[in-house]
Amino acid sequence: MSLDVSPDLLTSAELGEVDEASFVDCIRTSLPYAWEMIGLLVAERAAGDSDRPFVDNQVPPPDEQARGQLLRALASNAIRGSLERHFGVTLAFQNCHRVAVFAAGAAETEAYQRFISPRAQLLNQSPVLRDC
């Protein structure tokens, strides 16, 4: 299961549209490792060199639970989209852990397209990451 959904939130979803803030809070509490990593990258980007097109994480998660949280957060269009809107960024993902934070709307930029390219994915491979 991707998220720990409260009975109240599930009832809201069954009755109609869900408030985005409630969904974001569900993500925050259900996927704390992913939430914290993305939040730290967003803060690093905000505090860093504005000439850098993105900041990214290159450290593998500490365990399989954390790895699973990243995969669930970034593989779901609904979760990923809500994270992007909440933090005001564009996210990109390689392997099982390399999360990159770009400026909002960066999907058409050269740096983003280069990051998500097959070439970049292949160059980011290593035997250590084979089973991640």
Number of C-alpha atoms within 10 A of each C-alpha: 6 14 16 12 15 10 9 9 16 11 12 14 13 10 9 8 8 14 11 12 11 12 18 17 11 18 23 16 13 18 21 15 20 24 18 12 17 23 15 16 19 23 14 15 21 12 9 12 11 9 6 10 16 23 20 21 16 14 9 16 20 9 8 11 12 17 17 18 23 24 17 18 23 21 12 12 11 12 19 18 16 18 23 19 14 12 17 15 20 20 25 19 19 18 17 19 24 16 22 24 28 25 20 13 13 17 15 8 12 10 15 21 14 12 17 15 13 11 10 13 14 11 9 14 12 9 7 8 12 9 8 13
